[in-house]
Amino acid sequence: MKINELLGDLSIWTTNEESKLLKQLNTPTKLSHFNEHDQIKINNMIRKSLVKKIGFNDPTVVINEKL
């Protein structure tokens, strides 16, 4: 038996605030356009692999396509 069969549907847990931000990120958006609180939430979502950060100076964030 494979691990995927045992676990079933494996999903990443998100808070209500993160879900709201994910809905706003339907298009690539500069990280600087968000307030400081939202930037912290987005950085947490980057660590969870829910969002990708593209670039170094004034990075752009987009939703990870594997969701």
N, CA, C and O atoms as a CHARMM CRD file, in Angstrom:
* protein
*
  268
    1    1 MET  N      0.84600  -1.17600   0.00000 PROA 1      0.00000
    2    1 MET  CA     0.00000   0.00000   0.00000 PROA 1      0.00000
    3    1 MET  C      0.89200   1.24000   0.00000 PROA 1      0.00000
    4    1 MET  O      1.88800   1.29900   0.72100 PROA 1      0.00000
    5    2 LYS  N      0.52900   2.21800  -0.80600 PROA 2      0.00000
    6    2 LYS  CA     1.32100   3.44100  -0.91400 PROA 2      0.00000
    7    2 LYS  C      0.90800   4.43900   0.16400 PROA 2      0.00000
    8    2 LYS  O     -0.21700   4.40800   0.66300 PROA 2      0.00000
    9    3 ILE  N      1.82500   5.30800   0.50700 PROA 3      0.00000
   10    3 ILE  CA     1.55100   6.32200   1.53100 PROA 3      0.00000
   11    3 ILE  C      0.41500   7.23800   1.09800 PROA 3      0.00000
   12    3 ILE  O     -0.42700   7.60700   1.91700 PROA 3      0.00000
   13    4 ASN  N      0.38000   7.61000  -0.18400 PROA 4      0.00000
   14    4 ASN  CA    -0.69100   8.47600  -0.67700 PROA 4      0.00000
   15    4 ASN  C     -2.06200   7.84800  -0.49400 PROA 4      0.00000
   16    4 ASN  O     -3.03500   8.55300  -0.22800 PROA 4      0.00000
   17    5 GLU  N     -2.15000   6.53400  -0.63300 PROA 5      0.00000
   18    5 GLU  CA    -3.42000   5.84600  -0.42600 PROA 5      0.00000
   19    5 GLU  C     -3.84200   5.89400   1.03500 PROA 5      0.00000
   20    5 GLU  O     -5.02900   6.00600   1.34000 PROA 5      0.00000
   21    6 LEU  N     -2.87500   5.81000   1.93400 PROA 6      0.00000
   22    6 LEU  CA    -3.18400   5.86000   3.36600 PROA 6      0.00000
   23    6 LEU  C     -3.61500   7.26000   3.80800 PROA 6      0.00000
   24    6 LEU  O     -4.54500   7.41500   4.60000 PROA 6      0.00000
   25    7 LEU  N     -2.93000   8.26500   3.28800 PROA 7      0.00000
   26    7 LEU  CA    -3.21100   9.63100   3.70600 PROA 7      0.00000
   27    7 LEU  C     -4.45600  10.21400   3.04700 PROA 7      0.00000
   28    7 LEU  O     -5.10900  11.08900   3.61600 PROA 7      0.00000
   29    8 GLY  N     -4.78300   9.73900   1.86600 PROA 8      0.00000
   30    8 GLY  CA    -5.94100  10.28200   1.16000 PROA 8      0.00000
   31    8 GLY  C     -5.62300  11.65700   0.60200 PROA 8      0.00000
   32    8 GLY  O     -4.57800  11.85800  -0.01600 PROA 8      0.00000
   33    9 ASP  N     -6.51600  12.58900   0.82000 PROA 9      0.00000
   34    9 ASP  CA    -6.34200  13.94500   0.31500 PROA 9      0.00000
   35    9 ASP  C     -5.45300  14.73100   1.27000 PROA 9      0.00000
   36    9 ASP  O     -5.87000  15.08600   2.37200 PROA 9      0.00000
   37   10 LEU  N     -4.23600  14.99800   0.84000 PROA 10     0.00000
   38   10 LEU  CA    -3.28600  15.74600   1.65200 PROA 10     0.00000
   39   10 LEU  C     -3.34800  17.21200   1.23600 PROA 10     0.00000
   40   10 LEU  O     -3.04800  17.54400   0.08900 PROA 10     0.00000
   41   11 SER  N     -3.73100  18.08300   2.15000 PROA 11     0.00000
   42   11 SER  CA    -3.83300  19.50600   1.83500 PROA 11     0.00000
   43   11 SER  C     -3.04800  20.32100   2.85800 PROA 11     0.00000
   44   11 SER  O     -2.78300  19.86000   3.96800 PROA 11     0.00000
   45   12 ILE  N     -2.68700  21.52000   2.47200 PROA 12     0.00000
   46   12 ILE  CA    -1.94700  22.41900   3.34600 PROA 12     0.00000
   47   12 ILE  C     -2.94700  23.29900   4.08000 PROA 12     0.00000
   48   12 ILE  O     -3.81500  23.91800   3.46500 PROA 12     0.00000
   49   13 TRP  N     -2.81800  23.34800   5.40100 PROA 13     0.00000
   50   13 TRP  CA    -3.73500  24.11400   6.22200 PROA 13     0.00000
   51   13 TRP  C     -3.46000  25.60500   6.04000 PROA 13     0.00000
   52   13 TRP  O     -2.30500  26.02900   6.05500 PROA 13     0.00000
   53   14 THR  N     -4.52900  26.41000   5.86800 PROA 14     0.00000
   54   14 THR  CA    -4.39600  27.86100   5.74400 PROA 14     0.00000
   55   14 THR  C     -5.37300  28.53400   6.69000 PROA 14     0.00000
   56   14 THR  O     -6.44300  28.00200   6.98800 PROA 14     0.00000
   57   15 THR  N     -4.98800  29.70900   7.15400 PROA 15     0.00000
   58   15 THR  CA    -5.88700  30.49000   8.00200 PROA 15     0.00000
   59   15 THR  C     -6.88800  31.22500   7.11600 PROA 15     0.00000
   60   15 THR  O     -6.75500  31.23700   5.89200 PROA 15     0.00000
   61   16 ASN  N     -7.88600  31.83600   7.74200 PROA 16     0.00000
   62   16 ASN  CA    -8.86500  32.61500   6.98600 PROA 16     0.00000
   63   16 ASN  C     -8.20500  33.79700   6.28300 PROA 16     0.00000
   64   16 ASN  O     -8.55700  34.12200   5.14900 PROA 16     0.00000
   65   17 GLU  N     -7.25000  34.44100   6.95300 PROA 17     0.00000
   66   17 GLU  CA    -6.54600  35.58100   6.35100 PROA 17     0.00000
   67   17 GLU  C     -5.72400  35.13800   5.14700 PROA 17     0.00000
   68   17 GLU  O     -5.67700  35.83800   4.13500 PROA 17     0.00000
   69   18 GLU  N     -5.07300  33.97400   5.25000 PROA 18     0.00000
   70   18 GLU  CA    -4.29100  33.47300   4.12500 PROA 18     0.00000
   71   18 GLU  C     -5.19200  33.11900   2.95400 PROA 18     0.00000
   72   18 GLU  O     -4.83400  33.38000   1.80500 PROA 18     0.00000
   73   19 SER  N     -6.33700  32.53900   3.21500 PROA 19     0.00000
   74   19 SER  CA    -7.28700  32.21000   2.14100 PROA 19     0.00000
   75   19 SER  C     -7.76600  33.46700   1.43300 PROA 19     0.00000
   76   19 SER  O     -7.90800  33.48500   0.21000 PROA 19     0.00000
   77   20 LYS  N     -8.01400  34.51900   2.20800 PROA 20     0.00000
   78   20 LYS  CA    -8.44300  35.79700   1.62800 PROA 20     0.00000
   79   20 LYS  C     -7.34200  36.38200   0.73700 PROA 20     0.00000
   80   20 LYS  O     -7.62500  36.89000  -0.34800 PROA 20     0.00000
   81   21 LEU  N     -6.08900  36.31100   1.19400 PROA 21     0.00000
   82   21 LEU  CA    -4.96800  36.82200   0.39900 PROA 21     0.00000
   83   21 LEU  C     -4.75600  35.98600  -0.86500 PROA 21     0.00000
   84   21 LEU  O     -4.42000  36.53100  -1.91600 PROA 21     0.00000
   85   22 LEU  N     -4.94800  34.67700  -0.77300 PROA 22     0.00000
   86   22 LEU  CA    -4.79100  33.82400  -1.95000 PROA 22     0.00000
   87   22 LEU  C     -5.79900  34.19900  -3.03600 PROA 22     0.00000
   88   22 LEU  O     -5.48500  34.13800  -4.22500 PROA 22     0.00000
   89   23 LYS  N     -6.99700  34.58100  -2.63300 PROA 23     0.00000
   90   23 LYS  CA    -8.01000  35.00700  -3.60800 PROA 23     0.00000
   91   23 LYS  C     -7.60500  36.31600  -4.27900 PROA 23     0.00000
   92   23 LYS  O     -7.94900  36.54300  -5.43900 PROA 23     0.00000
   93   24 GLN  N     -6.87500  37.18700  -3.56500 PROA 24     0.00000
   94   24 GLN  CA    -6.42300  38.46000  -4.12900 PROA 24     0.00000
   95   24 GLN  C     -5.24900  38.27400  -5.08400 PROA 24     0.00000
   96   24 GLN  O     -4.99300  39.13700  -5.92400 PROA 24     0.00000
   97   25 LEU  N     -4.54000  37.16700  -4.96600 PROA 25     0.00000
   98   25 LEU  CA    -3.32700  36.94200  -5.76200 PROA 25     0.00000
   99   25 LEU  C     -3.61300  36.17900  -7.05000 PROA 25     0.00000
  100   25 LEU  O     -2.81600  35.33000  -7.45100 PROA 25     0.00000
  101   26 ASN  N     -4.73100  36.46600  -7.70100 PROA 26     0.00000
  102   26 ASN  CA    -5.03300  35.77200  -8.94900 PROA 26     0.00000
  103   26 ASN  C     -4.17800  36.28600 -10.10300 PROA 26     0.00000
  104   26 ASN  O     -4.09300  35.63000 -11.14200 PROA 26     0.00000
  105   27 THR  N     -3.54700  37.43900  -9.94300 PROA 27     0.00000
  106   27 THR  CA    -2.60200  37.96100 -10.93000 PROA 27     0.00000
  107   27 THR  C     -1.28100  38.26300 -10.20900 PROA 27     0.00000
  108   27 THR  O     -1.29600  38.53200  -9.00800 PROA 27     0.00000
  109   28 PRO  N     -0.14400  38.22400 -10.91000 PROA 28     0.00000
  110   28 PRO  CA     1.12700  38.57900 -10.27100 PROA 28     0.00000
  111   28 PRO  C      1.07800  40.00000  -9.69700 PROA 28     0.00000
  112   28 PRO  O      0.67500  40.93900 -10.38200 PROA 28     0.00000
  113   29 THR  N      1.48700  40.14500  -8.45000 PROA 29     0.00000
  114   29 THR  CA     1.40700  41.41700  -7.74000 PROA 29     0.00000
  115   29 THR  C      2.72900  41.67300  -7.02900 PROA 29     0.00000
  116   29 THR  O      3.33000  40.75000  -6.48100 PROA 29     0.00000
  117   30 LYS  N      3.17600  42.90900  -7.03700 PROA 30     0.00000
  118   30 LYS  CA     4.39900  43.29100  -6.32100 PROA 30     0.00000
  119   30 LYS  C      4.15900  43.17000  -4.81800 PROA 30     0.00000
  120   30 LYS  O      3.10200  43.55600  -4.31900 PROA 30     0.00000
  121   31 LEU  N      5.13800  42.63800  -4.10800 PROA 31     0.00000
  122   31 LEU  CA     5.03000  42.46600  -2.67000 PROA 31     0.00000
  123   31 LEU  C      4.91100  43.81000  -1.95700 PROA 31     0.00000
  124   31 LEU  O      4.27800  43.89800  -0.90500 PROA 31     0.00000
  125   32 SER  N      5.51300  44.85300  -2.51900 PROA 32     0.00000
  126   32 SER  CA     5.47700  46.17900  -1.89700 PROA 32     0.00000
  127   32 SER  C      4.08300  46.81900  -1.93500 PROA 32     0.00000
  128   32 SER  O      3.84000  47.79800  -1.22800 PROA 32     0.00000
  129   33 HSD  N      3.17400  46.28700  -2.74200 PROA 33     0.00000
  130   33 HSD  CA     1.82000  46.84100  -2.80800 PROA 33     0.00000
  131   33 HSD  C      0.95600  46.43000  -1.61900 PROA 33     0.00000
  132   33 HSD  O     -0.13200  46.97500  -1.43100 PROA 33     0.00000
  133   34 PHE  N      1.42200  45.48800  -0.82400 PROA 34     0.00000
  134   34 PHE  CA     0.68300  45.02600   0.34400 PROA 34     0.00000
  135   34 PHE  C      1.18300  45.74500   1.59400 PROA 34     0.00000
  136   34 PHE  O      2.33500  46.17700   1.65400 PROA 34     0.00000
  137   35 ASN  N      0.30700  45.86900   2.59000 PROA 35     0.00000
  138   35 ASN  CA     0.74100  46.47900   3.84700 PROA 35     0.00000
  139   35 ASN  C      1.62900  45.48800   4.60700 PROA 35     0.00000
  140   35 ASN  O      1.75500  44.33000   4.20900 PROA 35     0.00000
  141   36 GLU  N      2.23800  45.94300   5.69100 PROA 36     0.00000
  142   36 GLU  CA     3.23300  45.14500   6.40500 PROA 36     0.00000
  143   36 GLU  C      2.64100  43.84400   6.96000 PROA 36     0.00000
  144   36 GLU  O      3.28200  42.79400   6.90800 PROA 36     0.00000
  145   37 HSD  N      1.42600  43.91700   7.48700 PROA 37     0.00000
  146   37 HSD  CA     0.76900  42.72900   8.03600 PROA 37     0.00000
  147   37 HSD  C      0.54900  41.68000   6.94400 PROA 37     0.00000
  148   37 HSD  O      0.80400  40.49500   7.15900 PROA 37     0.00000
  149   38 ASP  N      0.07600  42.11200   5.77800 PROA 38     0.00000
  150   38 ASP  CA    -0.15800  41.18800   4.66800 PROA 38     0.00000
  151   38 ASP  C      1.15500  40.62900   4.12700 PROA 38     0.00000
  152   38 ASP  O      1.20000  39.48100   3.68600 PROA 38     0.00000
  153   39 GLN  N      2.22500  41.42800   4.15600 PROA 39     0.00000
  154   39 GLN  CA     3.52200  40.94800   3.69700 PROA 39     0.00000
  155   39 GLN  C      4.02400  39.80500   4.58600 PROA 39     0.00000
  156   39 GLN  O      4.61900  38.84700   4.09300 PROA 39     0.00000
  157   40 ILE  N      3.78300  39.91100   5.88600 PROA 40     0.00000
  158   40 ILE  CA     4.17200  38.83500   6.80200 PROA 40     0.00000
  159   40 ILE  C      3.38400  37.57300   6.49000 PROA 40     0.00000
  160   40 ILE  O      3.94800  36.47800   6.46500 PROA 40     0.00000
  161   41 LYS  N      2.08700  37.71700   6.25100 PROA 41     0.00000
  162   41 LYS  CA     1.24400  36.56800   5.90000 PROA 41     0.00000
  163   41 LYS  C      1.70900  35.94000   4.58500 PROA 41     0.00000
  164   41 LYS  O      1.75300  34.71600   4.46300 PROA 41     0.00000
  165   42 ILE  N      2.05300  36.76900   3.60800 PROA 42     0.00000
  166   42 ILE  CA     2.51700  36.26400   2.31800 PROA 42     0.00000
  167   42 ILE  C      3.85200  35.54200   2.47500 PROA 42     0.00000
  168   42 ILE  O      4.07000  34.51100   1.84000 PROA 42     0.00000
  169   43 ASN  N      4.75300  36.07000   3.31400 PROA 43     0.00000
  170   43 ASN  CA     6.02400  35.38600   3.56300 PROA 43     0.00000
  171   43 ASN  C      5.79500  34.02000   4.21900 PROA 43     0.00000
  172   43 ASN  O      6.51900  33.06900   3.92600 PROA 43     0.00000
  173   44 ASN  N      4.79600  33.91500   5.10100 PROA 44     0.00000
  174   44 ASN  CA     4.45200  32.62500   5.68800 PROA 44     0.00000
  175   44 ASN  C      3.91700  31.67000   4.61900 PROA 44     0.00000
  176   44 ASN  O      4.21500  30.47600   4.65000 PROA 44     0.00000
  177   45 MET  N      3.13600  32.18600   3.68200 PROA 45     0.00000
  178   45 MET  CA     2.60500  31.34600   2.60700 PROA 45     0.00000
  179   45 MET  C      3.71200  30.91400   1.65100 PROA 45     0.00000
  180   45 MET  O      3.62700  29.84000   1.05600 PROA 45     0.00000
  181   46 ILE  N      4.75700  31.74100   1.49500 PROA 46     0.00000
  182   46 ILE  CA     5.91300  31.35600   0.68500 PROA 46     0.00000
  183   46 ILE  C      6.60400  30.16000   1.33500 PROA 46     0.00000
  184   46 ILE  O      7.01800  29.23300   0.64000 PROA 46     0.00000
  185   47 ARG  N      6.73100  30.17500   2.66200 PROA 47     0.00000
  186   47 ARG  CA     7.34800  29.06100   3.38300 PROA 47     0.00000
  187   47 ARG  C      6.51400  27.78400   3.27000 PROA 47     0.00000
  188   47 ARG  O      7.06000  26.68100   3.28000 PROA 47     0.00000
  189   48 LYS  N      5.19200  27.93400   3.16400 PROA 48     0.00000
  190   48 LYS  CA     4.29500  26.77700   3.00800 PROA 48     0.00000
  191   48 LYS  C      4.19400  26.32300   1.55400 PROA 48     0.00000
  192   48 LYS  O      3.49700  25.35000   1.26600 PROA 48     0.00000
  193   49 SER  N      4.86800  27.00000   0.64200 PROA 49     0.00000
  194   49 SER  CA     4.83500  26.72500  -0.80700 PROA 49     0.00000
  195   49 SER  C      3.45800  26.95100  -1.41100 PROA 49     0.00000
  196   49 SER  O      3.10200  26.30500  -2.39600 PROA 49     0.00000
  197   50 LEU  N      2.68500  27.85500  -0.83800 PROA 50     0.00000
  198   50 LEU  CA     1.39900  28.24100  -1.42500 PROA 50     0.00000
  199   50 LEU  C      1.58100  29.35000  -2.45000 PROA 50     0.00000
  200   50 LEU  O      0.77700  29.49400  -3.37100 PROA 50     0.00000
  201   51 VAL  N      2.65100  30.13900  -2.28400 PROA 51     0.00000
  202   51 VAL  CA     2.91700  31.30500  -3.12000 PROA 51     0.00000
  203   51 VAL  C      4.38000  31.26300  -3.54600 PROA 51     0.00000
  204   51 VAL  O      5.23900  30.81600  -2.78700 PROA 51     0.00000
  205   52 LYS  N      4.66100  31.72800  -4.75700 PROA 52     0.00000
  206   52 LYS  CA     6.03500  31.84400  -5.24500 PROA 52     0.00000
  207   52 LYS  C      6.45600  33.30500  -5.25500 PROA 52     0.00000
  208   52 LYS  O      5.66600  34.18600  -5.59400 PROA 52     0.00000
  209   53 LYS  N      7.70100  33.55400  -4.88400 PROA 53     0.00000
  210   53 LYS  CA     8.27000  34.89700  -4.95200 PROA 53     0.00000
  211   53 LYS  C      9.24100  34.92600  -6.11400 PROA 53     0.00000
  212   53 LYS  O     10.13900  34.08800  -6.20000 PROA 53     0.00000
  213   54 ILE  N      9.06600  35.88900  -7.01300 PROA 54     0.00000
  214   54 ILE  CA     9.89800  35.99700  -8.20100 PROA 54     0.00000
  215   54 ILE  C     10.66200  37.31700  -8.14400 PROA 54     0.00000
  216   54 ILE  O     10.05200  38.38500  -8.09000 PROA 54     0.00000
  217   55 GLY  N     11.97900  37.24900  -8.15700 PROA 55     0.00000
  218   55 GLY  CA    12.81200  38.44500  -8.15400 PROA 55     0.00000
  219   55 GLY  C     13.40000  38.72800  -6.78500 PROA 55     0.00000
  220   55 GLY  O     12.98500  38.15500  -5.77700 PROA 55     0.00000
  221   56 PHE  N     14.38400  39.63100  -6.77200 PROA 56     0.00000
  222   56 PHE  CA    15.05800  40.00100  -5.53500 PROA 56     0.00000
  223   56 PHE  C     14.72500  41.42400  -5.11900 PROA 56     0.00000
  224   56 PHE  O     14.33500  41.65200  -3.97400 PROA 56     0.00000
  225   57 ASN  N     14.87000  42.38800  -6.02300 PROA 57     0.00000
  226   57 ASN  CA    14.53900  43.77900  -5.71000 PROA 57     0.00000
  227   57 ASN  C     13.08100  44.01300  -6.06600 PROA 57     0.00000
  228   57 ASN  O     12.68900  43.88800  -7.22600 PROA 57     0.00000
  229   58 ASP  N     12.28000  44.35300  -5.06700 PROA 58     0.00000
  230   58 ASP  CA    10.84000  44.54400  -5.23300 PROA 58     0.00000
  231   58 ASP  C     10.21800  43.31300  -5.89500 PROA 58     0.00000
  232   58 ASP  O      9.73400  43.39300  -7.02400 PROA 58     0.00000
  233   59 PRO  N     10.23100  42.15700  -5.18100 PROA 59     0.00000
  234   59 PRO  CA     9.77900  40.90200  -5.78400 PROA 59     0.00000
  235   59 PRO  C      8.28400  40.88400  -6.09400 PROA 59     0.00000
  236   59 PRO  O      7.49400  41.62200  -5.50400 PROA 59     0.00000
  237   60 THR  N      7.92600  40.02500  -7.03100 PROA 60     0.00000
  238   60 THR  CA     6.55200  39.79000  -7.40700 PROA 60     0.00000
  239   60 THR  C      6.12300  38.45700  -6.79500 PROA 60     0.00000
  240   60 THR  O      6.91700  37.51700  -6.74500 PROA 60     0.00000
  241   61 VAL  N      4.87600  38.36800  -6.33000 PROA 61     0.00000
  242   61 VAL  CA     4.37200  37.12700  -5.77200 PROA 61     0.00000
  243   61 VAL  C      3.21400  36.61500  -6.63300 PROA 61     0.00000
  244   61 VAL  O      2.38100  37.39300  -7.09600 PROA 61     0.00000
  245   62 VAL  N      3.17700  35.30400  -6.83900 PROA 62     0.00000
  246   62 VAL  CA     2.11100  34.65600  -7.60400 PROA 62     0.00000
  247   62 VAL  C      1.73300  33.36500  -6.87100 PROA 62     0.00000
  248   62 VAL  O      2.52100  32.82400  -6.09500 PROA 62     0.00000
  249   63 ILE  N      0.52400  32.88500  -7.12900 PROA 63     0.00000
  250   63 ILE  CA     0.05200  31.64100  -6.52900 PROA 63     0.00000
  251   63 ILE  C      0.81600  30.47000  -7.14200 PROA 63     0.00000
  252   63 ILE  O      1.08300  30.45000  -8.34300 PROA 63     0.00000
  253   64 ASN  N      1.16200  29.49800  -6.30200 PROA 64     0.00000
  254   64 ASN  CA     1.82000  28.29300  -6.78000 PROA 64     0.00000
  255   64 ASN  C      0.82100  27.49500  -7.60700 PROA 64     0.00000
  256   64 ASN  O     -0.31600  27.30100  -7.17700 PROA 64     0.00000
  257   65 GLU  N      1.21800  27.03600  -8.77100 PROA 65     0.00000
  258   65 GLU  CA     0.31900  26.35500  -9.69900 PROA 65     0.00000
  259   65 GLU  C     -0.08900  24.96300  -9.24500 PROA 65     0.00000
  260   65 GLU  O     -1.03300  24.39700  -9.79700 PROA 65     0.00000
  261   66 LYS  N      0.58500  24.40000  -8.26900 PROA 66     0.00000
  262   66 LYS  CA     0.28800  23.03700  -7.82600 PROA 66     0.00000
  263   66 LYS  C     -0.89900  22.94900  -6.87900 PROA 66     0.00000
  264   66 LYS  O     -1.22100  21.85200  -6.42200 PROA 66     0.00000
  265   67 LEU  N     -1.56300  24.05900  -6.56600 PROA 67     0.00000
  266   67 LEU  CA    -2.68100  24.03400  -5.62600 PROA 67     0.00000
  267   67 LEU  C     -3.89500  23.39000  -6.23800 PROA 67     0.00000
  268   67 LEU  O     -4.93300  23.28500  -5.58500 PROA 67     0.00000
